[in-house]
Amino acid sequence: MPHQANNNQQNIAPPRKKKLRANTLIATLNMRGRASPDLGNSTISKWSSVQHVMRTKKIGILCIQETHLTNEYEAQVDTLYSRRLRVINSKDPSRPGSSAGVAFVLNKEVLDTTNVETFEIIPGRALAIKIKRNNNENLTLLNIYAPNNLTKHPDFWELISRTWQNRNLPQPDFLLGDFNLTEDSIDRAPARQDNENALTALRDLKHQLNVQDTWRSLHPTSRLFTYYSSTNSHSRLDRIYTSPRHERNTHQWDSCITAIPTDHKMVLVRFVPQNAPFTGKGRWTWPMSLMNDKNLFERISNLGKAAQQEITHQREHRTELSNPQKTWKDFKENINNEAKKTAKEHLHKIKQRTKQLEDDIKRTLDNGDIDTNENTRRHKAWIESEIDHLEKKMFKQIQSQSQAKWARSGESISKYWSKINSPKRPRDEHQIHEALFSSKAGVGIHFWLGL
C-alpha cells in the first residue's frame, strides 16, 4: 500500500506554469499623486482608476511616475488590488508621501509576475525591472522621472549612466517615463530648444544604453504633445525609447487621455516579439449593463416566441433549408445582433463625442499656427479637457455598477464571490513551430487545423 501511494504521488501532474501573452501593451503615465478629490476621500483613490484603465485597455506593463506612496499606502494598494495587479514601487527617500516616486504596475491577467528582478537606480526617480518572457527570454525596462529643474539634469543622467555601468546591468529594451525635457523643438508649442547641457547628458545616456526615439523616427514631422502647462504651452515630455532591434516589433503607438486624473497623457506601444503567435480579439460577450435593459429582453422574448412557433411548424414540414437546427442557430445570431446593437446605443453618445473631439485635435495639430497662435493652443487644451471629462464619466458609470454589484453579492457565497476571491492568472500561449509541421506528426496537425 505505501508503494501504491508513492506511485499516485508521482502521477500527479506538476502545476502549470504561468506564461506571458505573446504580445504586451506597454504604457507610461505621470499620475501626479495617489489621490484625487474627484474620486472620493480615499488616500489612494486614483488606484481604482489605474486598475480600471489597465483592465479595459489590457495593459501588461504600466510605468507610472509621481506615485507618492509610503510603505503604508503601498500596503493599502496591495490589499485592495493585488488580485489583478503587482506594484513594484521606488519611493522618494526624504518625502515619500508627497514627492516623486516611480513604479511598475504589472497586470496579472496578461503576464507572469513571479519572475521579476528589480534594480533601484535612483530612489524615487529611476527604477528598472527584468521580467522573464516565454522561451526564457528577458525583457528589461527602465522607468524614469526626471527633475523639473533642468540644471539638475546633467548630474541626474550621468548618475544613471554611472550606476548602470558599475552594476553591469543589461541594455534595456525600453527606456520610458516623464523626462521633463524635449529633444527637438518640434516637440514643444511654441517651439523652442531645451537646455543644451541637459540634452547632451540625456543623449550620452541614450547612446550608452543603445535606445532610440522610435515614434519620432516613424513620424519625423508629426506634432504630438503629452503635457499642457498653465502657461498655455504644450510639450512631449512623456516618451518611450526602444532598443533599435525592437523597431519592427513595436506597433500601435498611441497617446491618450485616461480616467486617471492627471495633467499628462498616457503613452502606449504594443510590443510583439518575432515569431509571436497571432492573438485575435477574443470572443464577444454581453456587457453586464445590458442585463437590466427591459426593452432588449422584450425584443428577445418576441424573437424566442417566433422561433418556437417556427420550430413547432417544422416538425411536420422539415426541409434542408427549414429545420429546427437552423432556426435555433438563427435565433442565437439574432439575439446576439440585438445585444450588440443595444450596447452600441448605450455607449454611442460618449464614444462618438470622444471620437469627434480626437479628430478635432488632429485637425488642430495640422494647423501651422499652433506655435504662434495662443487661441489655437487654448482650443486644443479645451478639447482635451472635454475628453478628460468624458473618460471620467464612463469610469464613474462602471465604478457605480461595480459598487452596486458588490453591495448585492459581494458578501454572500456565490459564483461572483468565488470569482473575485480567486487569484488571476494569464492565458497560456501555445506556439506551434515550423519544425513540427515539417515532421510526420505535422500531417495529423494539418488535418485537425483544417490547413
N, C-alpha and C positions, 0 to 999 in steps of 0.2 A: 504493500500500500504506500509506504513512503516513496518508493521508487516511482510509482504512478503519479504521485503528487508532483514530483520533480519534473516529470515529463510534461505535465499540464502547464507548469510554470514556464517551461521552455517554449511551449507552443503559443504562449501569449504574445501577440504582436507588439512591438515597441510603439510608443506614442508617436503619432505622425508629426513631423517637423513643420513648423510654420515657414512659409515662403513669401518672398516679396512678390508683388504683382509684376507682370512683365514690364509695364511702364509705370512711371511715377510722376505725379504732378508736384512740382516744387515751387514754393512761393516765399516771398519776403514781405514784411509789413512792419512799419513803426506804429505800435498800438497806443503810444502816448499814455502809459499808465495802466493800472489793473482795473480801475473802476470808472464809471460814468454815472452822473445823477439821472441821465435819461433812461438807465436800465435798472433803477432801483437803488436801495440803500446798502446793498452788499458791498463789502470792501474789495471784492473780486468780481464785480458784476460784469465786466467785459468778457470774462471767460465763458459765459454762456453763449455769447455771440461768436467767440472763437470756435467753440465746438460746433455750433450751427454752420458756420462758413466751411469748416473743414469737412463736415459730413455732407453738405449739399453739393459742394464743388469737388468732393472726393480728392482733397489734397492729401498727399502722402507725407510730405515734409514741409512744415511751415517754420520759417526763421523769423522771429519777432525781436523787436528792439524796444527799449524803454518799458521793460516788464514791471519794474518797481516791486519785485517780490522778495519779501523777507522769508526766513525759514518758516514762520507761522503761516504766511499766505501761501507758500509753496505746499504746505501740508493741507491747507483747505482746498486748493486746486486738485491735489492728488486724491483727496477724499471724494470729491464730487465728480471728477471727470476721468479717473484712472481706468475706468472700464473701456473707454474708447481711445484715450489719449495717454501718451507718455511724454512728460515735460522734463527737459534737461535744461536747467537754468544756471546762469552765472550772474551773481549779483554784485552790485557796486559795494566795495569794502567799507566805505565811510557812510553812505546814506542809501542803504539797500531799499528802503521803502518809499523813497521819493526821487531817486535819480538813477538814470542809466538802467543797466540790466539787459542781457541778451539771452535768448532761449531757443532751443529747438523743440517743436511740438510734433511728435510722431503719431501718425494715425494707425492704431492697431488693427483697424478693419482693412487696411491697404497693405501694410508691410509688417515684417517680423521685427519687433522692437527689443528682442533679447540680446542679440549680438551687436552691441554698440559700444565703441570705445570713445571716451570723451577727453578732449585736450583743452584745458583752460589756458588761453594765451595771455589775455589781459582781463582780469576780473571785471565783469560788468560791461566790457567793451568788445572783446574778441573771444569767440568760443568755436571750437572745431569738433566734429564727430567723424568717426569712421564706422560705417554700417555695412554689414555683410549682405551681399545680394545672392541671387541664385548662382549655382556653379562656383561658389566660394569667391566670387568677385566682390571687391570692396568699393564703396562709394564714399569719398571724403568731401566734406563741406565745411567752409569757414564762414561764420556769421559775424558781421561787423556792425558796430555802432560807433561811428567816428565822432570826435568832439565838434561842438558847434564853432568853437574858436579856431579859425584857420591857422593861426600862428602856432597852434599845438600839433598840427598835422604832421610836420616833418618828423618830430620825435615819436609820434604815435605809429606811423607807418614803419619807421626804422626799428622800433621796438618789436613789432610783429615780425619783421624780416629777421631780426637777430634771434628772437626766441624760436622761430620756426626752424632756422638753420641749426641752432645749438641743440635742439631736441631731435634733430634728424627726422622730421615729420615728412610724410609723403606729399607730393604735389597734389593740391586739391583739385577735385573735379569741378567744384563750383565755389566761387567767392561771391557772396551776396550780402545785402543789408542796406543800411542807411549810411551813405558815405559823406553826407553833408558838404559835398562839393561836386562840381561837374567838370568833366574833362574837356568838353567842347562848348563853344559859345552858343551853338545851336540848341543846347540843352537848357538854356535859360531864356526867359522872356521878361523884360527886354534882354537881348543878347549881350553877354559880356564874358570875359575870361576871369577865371578864379585865380587865387594866389599861386604864383608860379612855383614857389618853394614847395607848397603842399602838393601841387600836381606832379612835380618831379619825384617826390618821395613815393607817391602812390604808384606812379609808372615804374619806378625801380622795383617796388614790391610785385607788381604785376609781371614784370619780366622775370623775377626770381621764381615766382610761383607758376609761371607759364600759363597765364589766363588772359582772355580777351573779352572785349565787349561785343559778344556775338550779335545781339539785337541791333546794335548800331552798324555793324558790318553788313547786316542783311537789309537795313533801312538807312542808307547813308544820308538821305536828305529829309527824312520824316521828323516831325516835331511830336514829342511825347513828354508830358510833364506829370510827375507823381506827387508834387507838393505845391500848395498855394499859400503864400505868406500874407500877413496883414498889410504889407506894403504894396499889395497889388502886383506881385511878381510871381512867376511860375518857374519851376525848375525840376529837372530829372535827377533827384538826389538818390532815389532808391533804384538799385540796379542789380542785375545778375550777370556775373562774369563766368565764363565756362572755359574749360580746357579746350584747346584747338581740336583735339581728337574727337570731341563731342559735338562739333559744329553741325554735323549731319544727323546727329541723334537728338537734337533739341527741336521741338515743334510747338505750335500753338502758343506762341508768345502773346502775352496779354497784360494789360494794366487796367484795373477796375476799382470802383468804389464798392465797399462791402458794408455789411450790417455792423461791423465793429466801429464804434465811434472814434474817429481819429481824423487828423487833417492830412494824412498821407494816403496814397492809393496803394493797393496791393499789386505786386508784380509777379507774374506766373510764367512758368515754362514747363512743358511736358518732356521728360527725359525718356527716350525709347532706345534702349541698347540694341546693338546689332544682333540679328538672329532672334529677336524677341517674337513670341507668337502673337498673332492678331487677337485683340480683345475687343469684342463688339460692345454695343450699348447695353446689352443685357435684356432681360425680359421685362416687358412693361407691366406695371402693377397699378391697381386703382389707388389714387390718392385717398388718404384717410378722411379728408374733408368731405368727400362725396357720400360717405356713409349716412349723413344726415340730410341729404338732398331729397325731399319728398317728391318733387316733380320728376326727378330721374327715376326713382323707384316706381312711380306710377307708370311711366313710359315702359319700363322693363316688364312690369306686370302685364301690360297690354300686349307686349311682344310675346310673352310667355303664353298667354291665353290663345293668341293667334297660332303659335307654334303647336300648342296642344291640340287644337281643333284640326290643324292640318295633319298631324301625326295620326289622329283618330280616323280621318278620312283615308289616309294612305294604307291602313290595314287591309282594305279591300281593293284599293286601286293603286297598288305599288308598281312603280316603273323604275328604270335605271336612273332617270333624272329626277324622280319624285319618290322619295322614300324617307323613313324616319331618321336614318343616319345623316342624310344630307340636310334635312330640316333642323336637326339638333345642332349640326355644325354651323348652319346659317344663323341660328338663334344666338349661339355664343359669340359669333362675329358681330352680330347686330348690337348686342348689349355692350360689347367692348367699344364699338364705334360710338354708341350713345354716351358712354362714360368718358371717352377721350374728348368728345365734343363739349360735354359739360365742364370737364376740367379746364379746357381752353377758355371757356366763357368765364370761369371763376377767376383765372389769373390773367385773362387777356388784357384787361384795362391797365393794370400795373405794368405788365411786361411790355405792352405796346407803347405805353408812355415812356418807359425806360429806353426802349429801342429808339424812339423818336429823339429823345434827348441825347443819346450817344451819337446818333447821326448828326445832330446839330453841333456837337463838339468837334466831330471830324471836319465839318464844313468850316467851323470857326478856325481850326488849326490850319486849314488850307488857305485861309486868307493871308495875304502877305503883310498885314498891318498889326499882327499881334505884338511885335516888338515895339511899335511906335504909338499904338492907339490904346490908351488906358481903358476906354469903353469896351473894346474887344476883349481885353483881359478880364474885366469885370463881368462881361456877359458869360465868358467861359466859367468863371467862378460861380455865377448864379446857376448855370446849368448843372454843375457838379453838386451844388447844394440840393437841387431838386432830386437828382438821382440818389443822393445820400438819404434824403427823406423817404423815398420810395423803398429803398433797401431796408431801412429800419422798420417801415410799416409792414412789409412782408414778414420780417423776422418776428415782430411783436405778435402778428396773427398766428404764426406757427408756435411761438412760445406759449401763447394763451391756450391753444389747443392741447399742447403737451401738458401744461399745468392742470387743465381740466381732466385729462385722461388719468394723470397721476392721482388726483383727488378722488376719482371714481374707482380706480382699480389698483392703485399702487401699493396698497397695504393688505390686499386680500390674495389668497393663493389662487393663481390663475396662470394662463399662458403668458399674459402680459407681464406678470410679476416674475415668472421664471426667465423670461427673455431679458428683462432689464437687469437681472442679477447674475446672469451668466457671462463669463468672460468672452470678449470679442477676439476673433482671430481672422486673419486674411484668407482670401480664397487661394487655393493651390493652383499653380500654373503648371501644366504638363507639356513639356516640349518634345516634339517628335523630330528626331534628327534625320538628315538625309541618308545617313548610313543605314538606318533601319529600313527605309523604303527600298534601298538598293539590295537588301538581303532577301532570302527566300521568304522570310516571315512577312516581308513587305507586301507579298501578293495577297495575303489574308487581310492586312490592314487596308490596302487599297479597296478590297471588296467591301469591307464594313464601312468605310468612309464614303463609298459611292464614287470613287475617283475614276 
